[in-house]
Amino acid sequence: MCEFHSATVVHAFTAAWEYQCCGTPVSVGDELTLWHVAWDEGLPGNDAYRRVQPLDWYVGHHVTSEEEGAAEDLVRVLALWEAHSDLDFRAGDDGYYAAARDSGRLVPITTMVPFDATWAGDDPPTPPARHTPREPQGWIMELEVLRRDG
């Protein structure tokens, strides 16, 4: 008798900045080897998408084996969405914009294409105002784990 193994399906977020420099298009059906770490909703901006799609992983070109908890797995892309959110200015020593809590919106797509995002023509407001960029802040991928290497 054959042993049955159910597929593991996870949802992962990839930030736009990770793919602006060195990303390649990813399409539904592609098999990829991806570096990832566990999703941490406690980080600023990481709670924007929790109501529309709970997340398991953060995937990125800059995640390496040197990061605590990092793993590299073979996956198949089952679905893709552009991840849009409002951005709130976070004051501090190095003020920055982060995704606003519960502001996430998803747009289904078939191919994740990197873009060269700029603020040109879409200048950010003077802090501490909220900003709604036209480009996605990243992508959410539904992934079937084919082989766990990490």
C-alpha positions in Angstrom: 0.0 0.0 0.0 1.3 3.5 -0.9 1.6 6.0 1.8 -0.4 9.2 1.2 1.2 12.6 1.9 -1.1 15.6 1.8 0.3 18.7 0.2 1.5 21.6 2.4 0.2 24.9 1.2 1.6 28.2 2.6 1.1 31.9 1.9 4.1 34.1 1.5 4.7 37.8 1.2 7.5 39.3 -0.9 8.2 43.0 -0.7 8.4 45.1 -3.8 11.9 46.3 -2.9 13.2 42.7 -2.9 12.4 42.4 -6.6 13.1 45.9 -7.9 16.8 45.3 -8.0 17.1 41.6 -9.1 13.8 39.9 -9.4 12.6 37.8 -12.4 8.9 37.3 -13.4 7.1 34.5 -11.5 3.9 32.9 -12.8 1.3 30.6 -11.5 2.5 27.0 -12.1 6.2 27.8 -11.8 8.4 25.6 -9.6 10.9 27.7 -7.7 13.5 27.3 -4.9 12.9 30.1 -2.4 14.6 31.3 0.7 12.2 32.2 3.4 11.7 33.0 7.1 8.6 32.7 9.3 6.2 35.6 9.0 6.4 38.0 12.0 3.2 40.0 12.4 4.8 41.9 15.2 7.1 43.8 13.0 5.9 47.3 12.0 3.8 47.1 8.8 3.5 43.3 8.9 -0.1 43.4 10.1 -1.6 45.2 7.0 -2.7 42.0 5.3 -3.8 39.9 8.3 -7.6 40.3 7.6 -7.4 39.5 3.8 -4.8 36.7 3.9 -3.0 35.3 6.9 0.7 34.7 6.1 3.2 32.0 6.9 6.5 33.1 5.3 8.4 36.1 4.2 10.3 35.3 0.9 13.2 37.4 -0.4 16.3 37.5 -2.4 18.1 39.0 0.7 17.0 36.1 3.0 20.0 33.8 3.4 21.1 30.8 5.3 22.8 33.1 7.8 19.4 34.4 9.1 18.0 32.7 12.1 15.2 30.3 11.1 15.9 30.7 7.3 15.1 27.8 5.0 15.3 27.1 1.3 12.4 25.0 -0.1 11.2 23.9 -3.5 7.7 25.1 -4.2 5.0 25.4 -6.9 3.2 28.6 -7.3 -0.6 28.0 -7.0 -1.9 31.6 -7.0 -0.5 35.2 -7.0 -1.8 38.5 -5.8 -0.5 42.1 -5.9 -0.5 43.3 -2.3 -1.5 47.0 -2.0 -1.8 48.9 1.2 -1.8 52.5 2.6 1.4 53.6 4.1 1.7 55.5 7.4 4.8 57.5 8.3 6.5 56.1 11.4 8.4 58.8 13.2 11.7 58.2 14.9 15.4 58.6 14.3 15.1 57.4 10.7 11.4 58.1 9.9 10.0 55.7 7.4 6.8 54.6 5.8 5.2 51.2 6.7 2.0 49.5 5.7 -0.9 50.7 7.7 -2.6 48.2 9.9 -5.5 46.3 8.2 -5.3 48.4 5.0 -4.3 45.5 2.8 -6.0 44.9 -0.5 -5.2 42.1 -2.9 -5.5 42.0 -6.7 -5.3 38.6 -8.4 -2.6 38.2 -11.1 -1.1 35.4 -13.1 2.5 36.8 -13.3 4.5 38.7 -10.8 6.5 41.3 -12.8 9.1 43.4 -11.0 8.8 47.1 -11.6 11.0 50.2 -11.1 9.0 52.0 -8.5 9.8 55.7 -7.9 8.0 58.4 -6.1 8.0 60.5 -9.3 4.6 61.9 -10.0 3.4 60.3 -6.7 5.3 62.3 -4.2 4.9 61.2 -0.6 3.1 63.6 1.7 4.8 65.5 4.4 4.9 63.2 7.5 2.9 62.1 9.4 0.2 61.9 6.7 -1.0 58.6 5.2 0.1 57.8 1.6 -1.6 55.5 -0.9 0.9 54.5 -3.6 -0.3 53.3 -7.0 2.2 50.5 -7.2 1.9 47.3 -5.0 4.0 47.1 -1.9 4.7 43.5 -2.8 3.1 40.2 -3.8 1.4 37.4 -1.9 2.0 33.9 -3.2 0.1 30.7 -2.5 2.7 28.0 -2.6 2.6 24.2 -2.5 5.7 22.9 -0.8 7.2 20.2 -2.9 10.5 19.6 -1.0 11.7 20.9 2.3 15.4 21.6 2.2 15.7 23.7 5.3 
